[in-house]
Every structure is written in structure tokens, then in C-alpha cells.
Amino acid sequence: MNFKGHGVTPLFLSLVLALSACSGGSAESMLKSAKEHISKKESNAAVIQLKNALQKQPANPEARYLLGKVLLETGDPVGAEVELIKAQDLGYSAEEIAPHLAKSLLAQGKIEPLLTRFAKSKLVNPAANAELRAAVALAFAQQGKSDEAKNALQESFAADPNNISAQLLQARMYIHQRQFPAAMAVLDKLVGSAPSNADAWQLKGDALLESGAPSEAALAAYRQAIKVDKKNLQSYVAIIWTEFGKKDIEAARNDIAELAKIFPDHPQTRFFLGMIALEKSDLKAAQEQAQYLLKVTPDSPRTLQLAGVVEFRRNSLIQAESYLKKFIKVAPESMQAASRLMLGQIYNRNGDPAKALNVLQPLLVDDSPYPAAFSLAAEAYMQQGDSAGAQNYFSKAVKSNPKDIRSRTALALAKIAKGGDSGFEELKAISRDDKEITADLALFSSYLNVKRWDAAAQVLETIAKKQPDRPSAENLRGRMEMMRGDRVAARAAFERALKIDPKFYPAVATLASLDQDDKKLDAAIARLKAWIALEPKDLRAQLSVIELQSLSGKPSSEIEEALAKLVKEWPNESGPRLLLIRKLVDRKELKAALTLARDGVIAAPDQPTMLATLSQVEQLNGESNQAVATANKWMALQPNSVQPLLRLAELYVALKDPSAAAQSLTRALAIDERYLPAQRMLIAIEVGRGRVDSARKVIKVVQTQRPNDAIGQVLEAELESTQKNWAGAVAAYQSALNKNPSTDIAIKTHYAYLSGGKTAEGGAFATRWLQKNPSDVAFIYYLGDLALTGKQYAQAEQHYRAVLKLQPENAAALNNVAWLLNLDKKPDALEYAERAVKLQPKQAPLLDTLAEIYASRGQLEKAIEVQKQALSLAPDAHLHRLHLATFYVSAGKKAEAKVELKRLADLGDKFPAQDTVKKLSIGL
């Protein structure tokens, strides 16, 4: 039931109470006066007189009873409960108290106490019994116990067929069951017999709206409820929401003005005033209302949503993200779509496509009524460089809304993907007709894919004209220049983006990344710290600073301390916790990592990333069955996501249960039939189970889904390789190369030739490839590694030197040349090794090579010093430890050698070079 509140200001109330308390009169006269006020429905005056009477006679049971009854009617069920229980303790009639006490408990949501006290209670007075049984029926209904609710309702009608509370509940139950004719029959009868009952008129309005009747009829019922009771807040709210739904903003504005006269500071009034301010684009007024609501109802979903929308419109994206994330945590799923779409836009704007895809996931089902979600997902995939994923979601947007600009854009992209130049012209036409930049972004991306730089630059001019006050064009220009390899031009573009919008974080982050690439870690840290001074709550920047400090050599203990501090400050954010977990796992502190992960899930049980991490850490701790349970919780949280199903498949593979793994992958593909990681894993599982034909069927599906992509042929080649059908593998790889002449596929093709014994053909292929791609460093480096593995040292050196001609600062090539030169005792080996270490001083394998060269020249102290550095960077690299022990033995440092050799001996079978360990240990 609904209980209406009659507002009175605290100042006015205290003044009247003070005056009344100072006046004369007996408790009996005050009680009599209160009854007169009650008969006239002057509730506020009645409350004052009753409290005055109780000041004189605190043990007056009737005054307590009447005060409890009036407090209930004026919307104070908590105070009502207190007074009614006191009245009963003082001996007032339990028969009279029971219906009102039940209602007060019901209004507070105290369902269990109500049922414990009154579930089986029957009163002598038929009217009172009907009222009590109706309250019990409603309590059962709220618990979902429909049979008990029906029985109690029948008891109420048996006691008093005309009981209003019972009739209202019966109508509500009919509405819940969508039996609208039956509900309307009850309500029509009720408003006829009790035309002054506001609840009946309000519920009639609800029934009319729910049934799909014309909104005018519902509005008329609500207005009648207000006519009967001008303080019927719920009817005002229903009217205003209906008017917003009809987009009748003027009518809504008028009714909000009326509501503000009666309930000027009620949260619902303030919320509507904020909405009207947003409609007028009066962001200052809207923010004022939102800030007021955040003080009085900070956890209300509506408050958080309004605050999020206001900050989004103000372009205060960090604050908007905070409010909208909180809203999604507390709001029912049916209310979340708009906020998820806004968060998707925020993350795309901030250059965080992974978060965008995560927040949009519940809206990305095939029959989703939100085409904007598909378009935002497509934009996120474009940011990730996944054109296939973007195309997939643009296609879904087309199906959802063929007339939408984004959908037209997707159709044009589909034509471009098929090699049709007409798609470019269609995108240009859409751009001319549209003030937004969706088509421009698609056109820009399409030009980048085919490296038409000048055409892409022209698109950026269009974007800049459409959005002169936003940094989008310069940010994209910077990314294009990076693709072209012009870092100077890229840096200048990002700096211009920041001049347009000093709070555009993606440009700050990219410039810091450029600083890092240029080995200017101090500059990168300073840049991010300057940003943090502007935005002290930006967690991303704080995490980036910590990671850069880690790279600059700051002690691990200080890094972990800084992360722990962030975890404490941001307990519900996964970023700091995940980074700290990663650090702990790297140090093999698996129990500590597990505790941190479990605490993270407790703090933020609805964060998929946290559940995914917990599952991984549990597996690392040997708790594989618990890891499966956690992955299932993740799946329950994201039932339309393929990621948890893929994780389950990985766990089942580790548990040697390929059948369960295959089932999980099949379920993932039922959600997204094009999900390549699931297809690849399913192929591997089927091959492992000896079901090669089943694997071939999956490959055929991939090839059909992606006719212009090389991946289908690559998968076919990989399968043929597992079957030792090298001729078939070569043929499939050649087919893949025709579609995508990439280095990776070229390397696999060459290796397939050699594996099949076709050495001459492989050599001819390598020659042809390098003739077409003379600057393919990766392929040349691969040939060097291949020769090195085959102990063809002269050829290996030749290939590595070819790499250095193209990339003089390739540290790995310098290291390998150094090692090869040292084999032949050539003097310049040390120079190459030192150059490699100078370029990458934190790489343990490079330090290992340098130490070996020092040792070979008898410089054992230097060798030991450098080798200790290598071991500190990679403490689990046992071969590095063996080298250190060898250097100790050669230097005559037997005690130090013993320590290192014992550590290696303790590894047992985990370290295969135990024979060498034993030989070195002799004589120590």
C-alpha cells in the first residue's frame, strides 16, 4: 500500500511545538483537540497536539495509539511502529492496534517480522480483521508466495467483502498476472464505491498504462487521484514520466512546476527539475540539482544516472564514468542500457576500447534493440585494429536499423571489404549529409587500411571542420603519422590535440608512450605527473606512472607499496589490484596473489576481469576445480560473453577433459559463430582427440566465414603439419600467402618446405621472398636463427649482419653476432655485446652473453658482476645460474660456487644439466 507524506518544515514544526508546550491546558483537552483535527484531516496539527498531550501524560495509551495511527497516515511508518508498540505495552486494545502495526511493518519492508507476528492472527472485528488479512496477503505476495497470498486475501474478503485494502491488492495481483480486464473490473467498482480513495485512482492509472490503453485515460485517472489528494506524489511522478515518454516536454514542465510547489525539496522533484534543465541544455542548473541529490540520496540509481548524464554532457568524462559505473552496480538490468551506451562512448573517446566492449557486452546480443551498441562496439574494434570484428558489428547494426546513418556506413564498409571502390564514394556522400563523424571515421580507417595517406588526410580536414573544438582530427592525424613512421609529425599532431583540449588524455598517454620509446622515461613520468596534477583522480595515469617507474629501475618493494596504496584507495577498481597481482605472480608469491585476488572479488563481485584473474591465480595455486567454479561465476555474470567459456575450455584442457573443453567451445560458438580463438582451440582439441575430420569441418567453416582472409588457409596448413602432410601444408600456406603476403606466413611456408625434406625448394622460396621483400628484417632474422640452430655459424652471422644493415640498433642481432664472434675468439665480440647491453640494459640474455665474453677473456670479476645482474633480472633462468657458478669456480670462489650449485642440484629433474652440476661440484 502507498502511504502519503504531508510535509512541514522543521523550523515551523519546532516553533509550533515550542509555543504549544508553553501554553496551558490538560492532557485530556489536548487529546480532545487532536481528535477534532483528525476528523478534519488536519494531520500536522493533530500530531502536535498528541505530542503535547504525551509530554504531560507519557503513559496515555490512547494518545500513543492515535499518534501511531496519524504518523502512519502521514508517511512515517518507523515512528508509527514505535508509538503503536508503546500503546500496546500500555494496555491499549491489540484488536485496534494490529491492522495499523501490520501496515507500518509492511511500509518499512519488514516482511518477516510482520508474518511472524500476524500470519495466523484473526481479529474479532470484521473490518479490522479484513484490514489485517489484506496486509498479510500483501506481505506474502512480496515474498512471491502466491498461494499463501491468495488464501489471506480470501480471508480478508470473507471478513469484509468491501475492504478497500483487499480490493487494491486483488487489483494489483491481477495487474501482475496481466489480467487487465479483471483488474479494471475491480478498480471501476472501487472508484465507484470509494471515489475519494486516491490509491484506487492511482492504481487505475497504473493498470491503464500497463495494459497499453491510451495514455490520456491513464493521465485522467492520475489527475483524479491528485484531485482527491493533492499530495499524492506517486500520481504526479506517473504523470510526468508519461509526459516524458510522449515527448510532451511542455506539459511535463508545467506538472513539475506544480509538484515543486507541493514538494519543493523532495528528491523526486529535484530529479525532474534536473531532467528539465537537461532538456533545455542548462547544464549549470542540471548540475545543481544533481549535486543536491548526491547529498540527500547518494546511492539512489536515479541520482547516479542523472549525475552521470550531466557530467557526460559537460564533457567531464572521468566524473561521468564514476557515476555511471556506480549506477550500473545498483540499478536493475532493465534500466542500464542508456548508461552502458554512454560508458561505451566515454571509453571509446578515452582510447580504451577493451573497457568499451566489456561494458557494452550485455547489449550485443543478436536481437538487441540497441543498434547504437553495435556501432560503438564496431568503433572499439576499429580502435583495436580489428577490422573483421568491426565489420561484424557494423553488419549487425545494419540488420538492427537499416536506415540508421551508422548502418548505411556499415553497408559502404562491406562494399569496401569486398574490393568495391563505390564504397568510398558512398561514405563521402554520407559524410556530406551527416553532421556527425561516424562515416568520416569509417572512411579514414578504410583509407588507412589501403595506405592512401593523402586521401586519409583530406578526411581529417572534414572532421576538423565538423568538430573544430574537439581534438579528434589531430589525434587521428597523430596515429596516421605513426603508421607512416613519422614520429616527429605524430608528436606535433598530439601536441596540437592537447592545445585544443588540455584534458584529452589519449594524447597525453600517447606522447608519454613516445617518450618511453625514445628512452626518455623521466620525461614520460613528468608528463603524466603533470596530467595527474590536473586530474588527481585519474587512476589510469597513476598506474602508468608506476609502470614507468618500474621500468626505470625503481625497487620492486617501492612499486608494490605504491600499488598497495592504490588498492586501498580504490578498493572497487580492478586496475591497481590486477597489476599488483601480476607483480606477485612474477615473484612466485602465489599465495599472496591468491589472497589479493579473492579480496578483489569480494570488493567488486561484478567485475568480470577480477573473476577471470582469480580463476587464473587459483589454477597457478593448484586449485583447478576451484578455478572452474570461479570461471562459471564469471559466465553467470556475462552469459552472452564468449570469454568465460574460452577460459573454461582452457581449464578443462589442463584437467585433461577434452570432451568438456569441446562442449564449452561449442557453447561459445553458439554465442558468436565467428569467434576465432574458440575455433582455433576447438580445432586443436579435435586433432588431439584424433578427430581430424571434425577439425577439418571447423576449418571449412572458418574459410567460408572469411573468404578474403588468409586465416582459414593457415589453419588448414597447421592441421596438415600435425599430420606430417608437408606437401599439403606448403600448398595451404602458399594459398594463404596469395591472400596475405605476411612475414609470419612466409616463415611458416619456408619451414614447411624444410620439414618435408624440400631443402632446395625452401631455399628457392626464401630467395624469391627476399627479392620481393628485401627489407623484411623478421624473415632475415628467422633465417639467422635457423642457421644458428643448425650450427651453420657462418650463415647465421651473415644473416644477423644483414639485419644490422637494416636496423643498426637491433639489440638481439648485435647480441647474436657477439656470441658468434666470441666462438672464433674475435676481438670485436666485446664491442657488439656492449652495444647490445647499452641498448637494452634490462635484458638478462644480453647480459649473459656479455658475461660469457668477459669470462672467455679472463676478466672473471667483470663476468661475475654482469652475470649477477642477469640473474637478478631473471632469477628462474637456471642456465644463467649455472654460468655464474662456472665463473665462481674459474675464479676460485669455492664457497660462492657451492651455494649456486646446491640451488641447481636441489632442482633435480627440473634442471636437465645435472651432470654438469655434479662435475663442477667435484673438488669443492
Helices and strands as residue ranges (DSSP letters): H 10-22, H 27-39, H 43-56, H 61-73, H 77-89, H 94-107, H 111-118, H 126-142, H 146-159, H 164-176, H 180-193, H 198-210, H 215-228, H 233-245, H 249-262, H 267-279, H 283-296, H 301-313, H 317-330, G 333-335, H 337-349, H 353-360, G 361-363, H 371-383, H 387-400, H 405-417, H 422-433, H 438-449, H 453-466, H 472-484, H 487-500, H 505-517, H 521-534, H 539-551, H 556-569, H 574-586, H 590-603, H 608-620, H 624-637, H 643-654, H 658-671, H 676-688, H 692-705, H 711-722, H 726-739, H 743-755, H 759-772, H 777-789, H 793-806, H 811-823, H 829-839, H 844-856, H 860-873, H 878-890, H 894-906, G 908-910, H 914-921
